[in-house]
Amino acid sequence: MDQALAVGAALGAAGVVGVGMALEHRGAGQARPRSTVHPGLLADLLRSPAWRAGWVLTLAGYGLQAVAFAAGRLVVVEPLLCVALVVALG
């Protein structure tokens, strides 16, 4: 039972983190072009609904990762989290 929970939480985390990263990237692409150290860049990102939604989804995904690691073994959970990259690229 714990193994099934770990696999489900890991795949859920990968999906949520992947979508969150894609939304953050989209929101960052819509920000005004500035230097990466410009203080206004963070303000622009915080005004972007896509970036904020991506940030919240990424945090939720990290919570699911914590559930997966608590329920399962590292050797099972960690490879499944790599699916996030596939989701983000899609």
C-alpha positions as CSV (number, residue, x, y, z in Angstrom):
1,M,0.0,0.0,0.0
2,D,2.8,2.4,0.9
3,Q,4.5,1.7,-2.4
4,A,1.4,2.5,-4.4
5,L,1.0,5.7,-2.5
6,A,4.6,6.6,-3.2
7,V,4.4,5.9,-6.9
8,G,1.1,7.8,-7.2
9,A,2.4,10.8,-5.3
10,A,5.7,10.8,-7.2
11,L,3.9,10.8,-10.6
12,G,1.4,13.4,-9.4
13,A,4.3,15.6,-8.1
14,A,6.1,15.2,-11.5
15,G,3.0,16.3,-13.4
16,V,2.2,19.2,-11.1
17,V,5.9,20.4,-11.0
18,G,6.2,20.1,-14.8
19,V,3.1,22.2,-15.5
20,G,4.2,24.7,-12.8
21,M,7.6,25.1,-14.4
22,A,6.0,25.6,-17.8
23,L,3.7,28.3,-16.5
24,E,6.5,30.0,-14.7
25,H,8.5,30.0,-17.9
26,R,5.6,31.4,-19.8
27,G,5.0,34.2,-17.2
28,A,8.7,35.1,-17.2
29,G,8.7,35.3,-21.0
30,Q,5.9,37.9,-20.8
31,A,7.8,40.1,-18.4
32,R,9.5,43.3,-19.7
33,P,13.1,42.6,-20.8
34,R,15.4,43.7,-18.0
35,S,18.7,42.7,-16.4
36,T,18.3,39.6,-14.2
37,V,19.5,41.6,-11.2
38,H,17.0,44.5,-11.8
39,P,14.7,44.8,-8.8
40,G,11.8,45.5,-11.0
41,L,12.0,42.1,-12.6
42,L,10.6,40.4,-9.5
43,A,7.8,42.9,-9.4
44,D,6.9,42.2,-13.0
45,L,6.9,38.4,-12.3
46,L,4.6,38.9,-9.3
47,R,2.1,40.8,-11.4
48,S,2.0,37.9,-13.9
49,P,-0.9,35.5,-13.2
50,A,0.8,32.7,-15.1
51,W,4.0,33.0,-13.1
52,R,2.1,33.1,-9.8
53,A,0.0,30.0,-10.8
54,G,3.2,28.2,-11.8
55,W,4.8,29.1,-8.5
56,V,1.9,27.8,-6.5
57,L,1.7,24.6,-8.6
58,T,5.5,24.0,-8.1
59,L,5.1,24.4,-4.4
60,A,2.2,21.9,-4.4
61,G,4.3,19.5,-6.4
62,Y,7.1,19.7,-3.8
63,G,4.5,18.9,-1.1
64,L,3.6,15.8,-3.1
65,Q,7.2,14.9,-3.4
66,A,7.5,15.0,0.4
67,V,4.5,12.6,0.6
68,A,6.1,10.3,-1.9
69,F,9.5,10.3,-0.1
70,A,7.7,9.7,3.3
71,A,5.8,6.7,1.8
72,G,8.3,5.1,-0.4
73,R,12.0,4.4,-1.0
74,L,14.3,6.9,-2.7
75,V,15.3,4.3,-5.3
76,V,11.6,4.1,-6.4
77,V,10.5,7.7,-6.1
78,E,13.4,9.6,-7.5
79,P,13.4,8.2,-11.0
80,L,9.6,8.9,-11.3
81,L,10.2,12.6,-10.5
82,C,12.2,12.9,-13.7
83,V,8.9,12.7,-15.6
84,A,8.5,16.4,-14.6
85,L,11.0,17.3,-17.3
86,V,9.0,15.5,-19.9
87,V,5.8,17.2,-18.8
88,A,7.5,20.7,-18.7
89,L,8.9,20.2,-22.2
90,G,5.5,19.1,-23.5
